[in-house]
Amino acid sequence: MHDIRAIRENPAAFDAALARRGESALSSEVLALDEARRAKIQAAEAAQADQNKAAKAIGAAKAKGDDAEFERLRTEVAAKKAEVATMQIEAKALDAKLTDMLARIPNSPAEDVPDGGGEEDNVEVTRWGDVRDFSFTPKEHFDIAGVAKAMDFETAAKISGARFVVLKGAVARIHRALAQFMIDTHVDENGLTEVNSPVLVRDEAMYGTDKLPKFGEDSYQTTNGWWLVPTSEVPLTYSVAGDVLDESALPIRYAAHTLCFRSEAGSAGKDTSGMLRQHQFEKVEMVSIVHPEASDEEQKRMLGCAEGILQKLGIPFRTVILCTGDMGFGARRTYDIEAWVPGQNCYREISSVSTTGAFQARRMNARFKPADGGKPEFLHTLNGSGLAVGRCLIAVLENGQQEDGSVTLPAALAPYLGGKLTLTAEGVLI
């Protein structure tokens, strides 16, 4: 959420930032509502002062035995009390309207984010690994002989409908091994604290992490009001909501492996083949909660953590910085890591690493006390996939496929697969 004081101080900068994201200028509308809200608050405070003054005069009139003045003042106090109550209700309504307006405005992009309208304007930052030169036409993951029988979309559709998958046997084990490998790497080598977090959260958690009110249709809500998390960014980040942390507690670095749920409301007809875009999937998520001055460096560190997973697996990838028109709502800057998937002959997103600045912290009222004893400041929050497990499975299977329908698996998974690194064409690990 934006700081209303910053908008008051420099409305032109606020509008310029929105323009970079393709949004209309809103400062005049925001400030008009803010002015009306503040005027109503001031009027309520003035009426309250008049009420208090009249209330004190009542006692003096009674002491003098002036019954007429006593009754006049008592009537005046009653009227002022009703007037104050009405004004306070109106001020509260204006405050809620302003808060709702600010909650629907996207974050301002960092200065180094490239301008652009969509993914075609994203800028490649780096590329790693050599794309394999196949002596045969590589297949998509679901058509590889050793995978096909164990990746069951028909049964999943019977159980749950479209965009679900049932993984069986060796493929299910490889999927599980990837998640364990990611978590172990982040904890043992990258210094993150593992968290087993809920996947059902309250409205406040979704709102605090900028998923509500604007994007409710992208997630699932239960009949009793809980939300199924679109990513564990939500519970991990919201864990510090309302807190005032000591500066010495920073940085906080978490990693969690959870189920994730997304309605994919805006992707009808897109990526319907295979398990690339699912309503239910698993992801290892990284979340950092840091001092504002450490925010940019922390994003680079998190990006390195995510890239390192692919490097250990030997999966070629490229990293791009998203342009202003392709960034998520709450992001100040986002890097996407795209893994090479030979079955589609292209790079596909496997991780997004974003910094939100104080955008989420302000919504959650999450702050820290500076070591020098100054006024509490808003924290900075960052999140990143480390990685999407299903998409990583796709990349591992497609890059390791052999002409006979078998798959050679990355050596990094050996400890998690009992040393078995070949998925045969019959779907058996050997």
N, C-alpha and C positions, 0 to 999 in steps of 0.2 A: 504494500500500500504506500501511496505517496505521502510525503510530509506536507501538510497544508501550509505550514509556515514557509517552506521553500517555494511553494507556488505563489504565495503572497509576495515574497521578496523578489522573485524573478519569473513572472508569468511567461515572458517571451522564451526563456530557456525551456520551460515546461512544454510549451506548444511546439517548439522546435524538435524536442525529443520525440514527441508523439508523431510529428510529421515524418520523422525518419522511419517510423513503424507503420506508416500509411494511415495514421489516425487523424481525425479532424482536430482542429484547435479547440480546446475545452477550458482554457483558463478563465475566460470571461464567465462561462456558465458556472464553473466551480466557485469562483470568487463571489459571484452574485449570491449564490446559495450560502456561502460562508458568511457574507456580510449580513444577510437576513437572519441567519442563526445567531450571530454575535449581537445584533441589534435586539433580538427577542430576549436573549439572555440578559443584556444590560437593562432592558425595560423591566424584566421580571425582578432583577436585583433592586432597581429603583423603587418599584412597587412594594417589594419586601421591606425596604428601608422606611417607606411611608407607613406601612402597616406597623412596624416595630415602634415608630415614633408615636403613632396614635395609641398604641397599646399602653405605652408608658403614661400618656396623658390621661388615660382612663382612671388610673389610680389617683392622680392629682385631683381630678374632678370629683371623684367620690369622697376624697378627704375633705374637700371644701364644701361638700354637701350640695354641689351643683348638679341636681338630678337631670336637668335638661341637657347640659353639656355631656354628662355621663352617657345618656342614651344616644346622643348624636355620635359621640366617639365610638361607642360600641357598634352602632350600625355601620360606621365608616370602616372599622376594623374588619367586620364580617365581609363587607364588600371588597375590601382590599385583599382579604384572604382568598376569596373566590377568584379575584382578578389574578393574583399571584399564581394560584393553582392552574388556571387556564393558560397563563403565559408559560409556565414551566412545562406543561404538556406540549404546547406549540413549539417551544425551544427544543424539547426532546425529540419531537417528530422531525424538525429541521436537521437536527444533529444526525439522526438515523438516516435521513435522506442523503446528507452529505457523505456520511460514511459509506453508504451503499454505492454512491456515485464513484467515490475514490476506489472502492473495492473492485470496480469493473474496468478500471483503466490499467492497461499493461505497464510493466516496468519500463523505465528509461534505459535505452541501450548504452553500453560503455562507449567511450569515444573511439576505441579501436575496432569496433564492430563494423564490418563493411555494410554499406547501404545496398539495398536490393529488394526485389519484390517476392522472390521465392527461391526454391532450392537451386535453381539454375544460376543464382547469383552468389551461392556459397563459395568460399575461397579455400582451396587446398593448402594446408599448412605443411604436411609431411606425408611421406609414403614409405612403407616398410615392407620388406620381403619381396621375393621374386615370385611372380605369378607362374604357376606350373604350366609347362608346355605339354599338353596331353597328346598321346599318339592315337587317341580315339576321341569321339565326341562325348564329353562328360555329361552325365545325367543330373537331373535335379534330385535332391535327397530322397524323395518319396519313390523314385523310379529305380534306385540302386537295388540290385537283386538282394543283397544281404540285409537291406533295410525294409523293403516293401512290405513283407509279411508282419513285421513288428511295429509298423507305424499305421495304425488302424483308424482310418477316418470314418468308415462305414459304421462301425460299432459305436464310435463317439457320437455320430449323428443320431443314431437310434436312441442313445442315452440322453443326449443334451441338445442336439441340433447342430447347425453349421458352425464352423470355426472352433471346433474342439478336436482333440486327438487322444487316442489311447496308445500309449507306448508299452511294448511288451518285451520280455526277455532281455537279450543283450543290449538292445537299443535303450531300453529303460535304464539299464545299469550304466551305460555310457553317459546318459543324461544326468543321472545321480552323481556319477564320478566327476563330471565337469563342475557341478555345483560345489561339491566338497573340495575339489582342487582350488576353485576360486576363493572360497572362504578361508581355507588354510593359508593360501598365499597372502591374502590381505591381512590376516591376523599375525602370521609368523614372520612375514617379510616386510609388510607395509605398515605395521604398527596400529592397525585398526582394532577396535574392541568389538567382538562378536555380540550381537543382540538377537534374541528370539522374540520378535515383537508381534502384537496382535494384528490380525488382518481385518478385523471389524473395528471401525472407529466412529466417533461422534461427529456431528455437524461441525463443532468448533475446530476439530483437527483438520477437517477438509478445508474449512474457511481459512484457518491460519496458514495453511500451506498453498494458498491461492487456487484451490480446486473448486471452491464455491465462492460466490454464487453463480459465476458465469458458465461453469463447465459441468454442471450437475448431470447433464445428459450423457456425458462421456463415461460415467461410472454407474455402478449398481448400488441400489439402496434396498435394504431389507424392509419388510412390512412393519417392523417395530423401530425403524429410524436409523439403524446403523448403516454405515457405508462400507462396502468391500473395497479395500485399498487398491488404487491403480498402481501403486508401488510403495515399498516400505519407506520411501522418503517421507510419507505422511506421518506415521507414528514416530519414526526416529527424530525428525525435525521438531515435531510438536511436543516431544518429551521435555523441552525446556520452556514451553509456553508459560508466561506469567512469572518466570524466574528472574532473579537478579543475581547473577553468578559473580564470584570473585574472579578478577582478571587472571589470577594464578591457575584457575581451573581450565583455562583455554590453552590449546585447542582441544575440542572434543571430536573424536573421530570414530564413527560407527560403521559396521558392516552387518547386513542381515540378508539371509536367504529366505525368501517367502514366496508364496503364491501371490499373483497379481491378477487383477480383474479389470477389463476395460470393455465398454460396450462397442467400441469402434463405430460410433454413431455416424461419423463423417467419412467412412471408408467403404461404403457399399460398392461391391463389385471390384474392390482393389485387393490384390494379393490373395485371391481365394484359393489358390492351389497350394498344397502342402501346409506346413505349420509355421509359416513366416508371420502371419498376423492372426492371432488367436484371442478369444474372449478370456481365456484363462491360461496363464503361463507362469513361469518361474523366473525370478531374477535375483541376482546378488546385487544389492544396492549399497552404495557408499554415501554417507552423510557427514559433513564437517560443520562444526559450529565454532567460529573463530573471531578474533579481534579484527575490526575493520581494516587495520593496516596490513594484516596478513592475508587478506581475502584473495587477492590476485595470485600471489605465490601459491596459496593453497589449491587454487584451481589447477595450476600447472602440475602440482604434486599429484593430485587426484587423476589428472589426465594420464600421467606417467604410470600410475597404478593400473589403470584400465588397459592401456597399451601393452603393459608388461605381461598381462594374462595372454594376449594374442601372440606376443613374441615367444613366450614359453611353449605355446601350442604350435608354433610355426605357421600361423595363419597370416597370409599377406593382408595388409590393411592400408587404408589411407585415413588421415585425420583432416577434417575441414572445420573452419570457423563459420558458423551460420551467419547469414546476412540478417539485417533488421527485419525483413519480411518473412523470415522462416523460423525465427526464435519463438520459444514458448512464451506464454503470457507473463510468467513471473521472472523470466530470465533477464539478467543484465548482460550476460555473455555466455554463449554455448559453443562447445566443441563437440562435433559428432565424430565418432570412430566408425568407419565403414569397412567391414570384412569382405574379402574377395570370395564370391560364390560362383564357381566355374559353371555350375548348371544353368545359371542365368547370364553368365559372361559379364558380370558387373559387380560393383561394390554395393553392399547393403548395410544400412545402419545396424550396429550392434551395441552401441553405447552413446549416451549423451552425457556430457559433464558440464554442469551449469553453475554459475554463481548468481545469486539473487540479490546480493548486497544486503541492505537492511529491509528489503521489500517484505519478506515473510516475517522477519522479527518484529516489525512495526505492527503487523496484523496480529501477532501472537503476544505482543508486549513482552518480548524476551530481551533482557538487557544484562549488562555486566557492570560491576563497580571498578573503575580504573584504580590501579595500584597507588596512584598519587592522591587518592581520596577525592577526586573530582565527581561531578554529577554523573549518575548512571547513563550509559550510552547503549544504543541498540546494537545487538550482535549482528554478525554477518553469517548467512547460511549458504551452504553449497551442497549439491547432490550430483551423483553420477552412477551410471550402471557399471557394475564391475564383474560380470557382464550379464546381458540377457541370456539365460541358460539355453533356451530353445533355439535361439538364433545362432548361438555358439555351436550347438549340436549340428545344425545345418552346415555351418562352415567346416567343421571337422569332418563330417561325413563326405561332403562334396569334394573337398580338397584332397582327402585321402583315398578316394575311390580308385579301384583298379578295373582294368578292362573285363576281367572275369566276374565282376559283380561283388568282389570282396572290398574291404576297406582297411587300409593301414592307419592305425591310430597313433596320435602323438606320444612320444616317450614320456612326457610329463604326466600322463595318466596311468602309467604302469603301477605305481603304488596303490592306486584305487581300483585297479582291475585285476589284481592278483598276478600282475606281470604279463597278462594276455593283451597283446596289442594288434591282433588281427581279427576283424569281423569277417567271417567267411561268407561266401555267396549264399550259403544256407542259413545265415543268421546266427552262427555260433561263434563265441569268443574262444580263440585259441592263442 
